[in-house]
Amino acid sequence: MKKNVVSDYIKSSFQELTKVTWPTKNQAVRLTIIVFVFCLVFSVALGAVDFGFSEMYNFLLGLR
């Protein structure tokens, strides 16, 4: 008899999910805020670098 690979995979996935230690609400909120702040800081830094390169490019074009 052929084993059903898909159903075995789904069953084992649910078994593994029962072993997961889920974060508490406070931990989830704190980690979400950390990720949000990191994304905000990184986007501002990347925007500053982009602005700097843009200004440098326009300056070099003006030297022609």
C-alpha positions in Angstrom: 0.0 0.0 0.0 1.3 3.4 -1.0 1.8 6.0 1.9 0.2 9.3 1.5 3.2 11.7 1.7 1.2 14.8 1.8 -1.0 13.8 4.7 2.1 12.5 6.6 3.7 15.9 6.1 0.7 17.8 7.3 0.3 15.5 10.4 4.0 15.9 11.3 3.7 19.7 10.8 0.9 19.9 13.3 2.8 17.8 15.7 5.8 20.1 15.5 3.5 23.1 16.0 2.5 21.7 19.4 6.1 21.7 20.5 6.6 25.4 19.7 6.9 27.9 22.6 4.7 30.7 21.5 5.5 34.2 22.8 3.3 35.9 25.2 1.3 39.0 24.2 3.7 41.3 25.9 6.7 39.6 24.1 4.9 39.8 20.8 4.1 43.5 21.2 7.7 44.3 22.3 9.3 42.4 19.4 6.9 44.0 16.9 7.8 47.4 18.2 11.5 46.5 17.9 11.1 45.4 14.3 9.1 48.5 13.5 11.7 50.8 15.0 14.5 49.0 13.2 12.7 49.3 9.9 12.1 53.0 10.4 15.7 53.7 11.3 17.0 51.6 8.4 14.7 53.3 5.9 15.7 56.8 7.1 19.4 55.8 6.8 18.9 54.3 3.4 17.0 57.4 2.3 19.8 59.6 3.5 22.3 57.6 1.5 20.1 57.7 -1.5 19.7 61.5 -1.1 23.5 61.9 -0.8 24.2 59.9 -3.9 21.5 61.8 -5.8 23.0 65.1 -4.8 26.5 63.9 -5.7 25.3 62.7 -9.1 23.6 66.1 -9.8 26.7 67.9 -8.6 28.9 65.9 -11.0 26.5 66.5 -13.9 26.7 70.2 -13.2 30.5 70.2 -13.6 30.2 69.3 -17.3 
